[in-house]
Each structure stands twice: as structure tokens, then as C-alpha cells.
Amino acid sequence: MNISSVREMNMHVKEEAVFIQDLLAEINKVMVGQEALVERVLIALLADGHVLLEGVPGLAKTLLIQTVSETINAGFSRIQFTPDLLPADLIGTQIYSPQTGDFRVHQGPIFSNLVLADEINRAPAKVQSALLEAMQERQITIGDKSFKLDDLFLVLATQNPIEQEGTYPLPEAQVDRFMLKVKVDYPSRSEERLIVDRMTGAILPNVRPIISPDEILHARKIVRGIYVDEKIKEYVIDLVIATRQPAQSGLPELANLIEFGASPRASINLVNASRAHAFLKGRGFVTPEDIKQIAPDVLRHRIITNYEAEAENITSDHLVQRILDHTDVP
């Protein structure tokens, strides 16, 4: 793409992204602070990727997802994951009809646009695995029939920290299907005071639809056309390869801390999420700063640390930051 084409794309994105400010303003009627969290959910929406939110209870993870669904006027399902949940409670099942002697399919709550998997790690692995086909192939198989999901389909899962009682670690195959894993922290003192004022008033805030699902699908086409320079792509590959082969990437001290590095899906998701990040900023091209901003959320759940790292209290976040600091920026 030549310079004039990049300029045209830049102008086009600025025109197409005008709804973002209205969308953020509406969401912020309910949400206080958590700008990075709101931004990551919108990135997942624009880049057609699923997002996993991790944090202790009471940090408005569920509230944010409900609010986003209301602002885009999309179908919304909330599934509370519990230890006794069954796969059929999620995807549906076949029901026998005595009158006709046939089986009919009853579709589960997974058949929606935005699916909130609340406290996903409180259900056992067989239920979590029921999400795999939906998240990757965008279809559900019930009996001998497969059903396509809507073009706008997004799983937004919340989980409590693994250390908490009554939680199960998610299977690696499922974790890798989340484009982003976002850690949600406590609000500041001033933000918490604003939360108290807003949520204990006589009238609770509510939001109105700003954009339709079709407009989101149109915005996704624009996002996929955002320019990514060859040097930026090489930068992404360097970051991902460093998680697998740290010694060859000039980081031998990390070799004994990483059990498994990121998969090729990380490279794909990092490029796509960075495009969506550029779109939020009204740009038609990706910069190294876009990559740096989104890399921790794309990589943190794809780096599996070993026992030595755990003994030294070194997390995947520390490793990602070390790789970002060391890797040459184009």
C-alpha cells in the first residue's frame, strides 16, 4: 500500500469511527473508570475475538458486558457457570415428542449475539469444553445436526482468580481461543466514591442503543482493511517467537521459566486486535505503540510458566514485559 492509499484509509477510518465516542459516552454513564477494560471489550467486538475478564467479584465485569449489549442493540444471553451445570444447559439438547415420535432440537442460551459466561471457571471441564466448537467454528452440534451461529457472536467470560475456593483451571485449548485476557483491578478512591454516588442515587443510570449489529459487522470490515506495515508484522513475529525460543531471541534467562510459548493464533490475534486498537484511535494504520498496548492482553494467557517461575513468583505478565522491553521496535 502506497502513501496516498494509507492517507485515504486514514481518512476513511476517521469517518467510520465517529460512533466510537458516542458508544463510549453511553457506556460511561454506567461504568466508572476502567477505561482500559472498556477499550479491550470494544477491541474484541471490532476484531471478532472472544475476551476473558479475570478479577475478584464485585468489579463490574458482568455490568460492563450487559451494558455493551444494550448499547449495540444485540441479542444477549447470560449463563451462570456452576459446578452442576451440564453441556446441554449451554448448547441445548434433543427433546422427544410423543405426538410425532420424532426428536426436536431445543437450542440453548449459547444461540445469541453476546454470550456472557459468568464465572466460567466454576464449572467442570466438560462444560467449558462445550464452548470450544462455538468459539472456534462458530457452530453448535446437537445430536447429528450442526447449527451455524450468527455472524455477530462473541463470548465474554468472567472468572475469579484460580486460587479462590471452588474454581477449576480452564483447559489450555479453551484459553487459547480467547483473543484477550484482561485483568480487572480495584478502582481508585475517587472512582469508588463516584461509583457509590452513581449507584446509590434515586435514579439508576441506564443506556440507550447507539449502534446496530449490522453496523458492527460493517465496522469489522473496515478494521480488517487497516494497514499493517511489513515491519510491524515482523515485530509481531519477533515477540511471539521470543515466547517460544527466548534463548535464540537474546533472552536466555527466560528459557528456564517458560514451559510453553504462544501459538500462531497469538500472532493472528495480535495483528487483528492492534488493527481494532488503531480504529478506536481513529487511525487507518497500525503503529508499534498499538502492538505494545495490546500485547500483554494477547500473550499473558498463552505463556505457560513452569515450576521454577512459580517458585520465584514470576508471572507471565513479567515475562511479556521483559520480552517487550528487549525486542527491537521498528
Summary of the structure (lengths in Angstrom):
residues: 330
radius of gyration: 20.9
end to end distance: 17.7
largest distance: 70.0
contacts: 1045
relative contact order: 0.16
helix: 48%
strand: 16%
